[in-house]
Amino acid sequence: MNASPLRRRRTSSGASNSTASSFGASPPKNTGYNANAEPSTPKRAAGRGSGLAPGTPGTPGTPSLITTTGPASEGLRKKTLVLDLDETLIHSSPQGSYRAHHRIEVVIDKVACLYYVYKRPHVDYFLRKVSEWYKIVIFTASMAEYADPVIDLLDVQGKYISGRYFRESCVPHDSSYAKDLAAVDPDLSQIVLVDNSPLSYFINPTNGIPIQPWINSDPKDEALLDLLPLLDALRFTDDVRSILSLRLV
Ligand SMILES: [Mg+2]
């Protein structure tokens, strides 16, 4: 969403370049995931782009960073995947065009404002896929009056998203907002946050996965697809931080 009283204030460190990291700087261009394919049987090990060593867990001499809690995905408790909203899953603006996917009217203090909402490429497939693997929660620094109807657009049938956290759940930090994941799940070994602003996971840096911000500038953006191999692998770890901390520099 563009400049708006509903949005958090941004700082230079929260701008687009700030997310250039070991995850987001050079995403794999071919993740092996087909957005048009039907969901298949989940894989146990990491795919391309995850940064994990290939190999079969348990095979002598084969290094693997993944430890599993069972022989198969059955019986695994779903971890929680927390997703940011603006510039991660969608972009919205008070100035729009007929190309906008949706329009929503937001009323705050009896003042109505129309927002044009653009879905990030592949977001529908992404949500469908990761909801098979994780409990999905949206955590946004935007106000509920705006974010609630946007989330409804992303999950029309209420099948994918099981929790919503808004600005009042954020922790003010400098001129922005941080998201304390303990408010969602106190067991930080079982929770991951995907957010275009690293400031958002300032409190829980080893639970954060950066993603390049999307401002409706690239219709061929594949950043959400690029995350799938890593998210596929993380769901089998005992502690997501044991993997994500390796990517911090
Ligand atoms: Mg954002």
Boltz pocket constraint, residues with backbone or C-beta under 6 A from the ligand:
constraints:
  - pocket:
      binder: B
      contacts: [[A, 84], [A, 85], [A, 86], [A, 87], [A, 88], [A, 195], [A, 196], [A, 197]]
      max_distance: 6.0
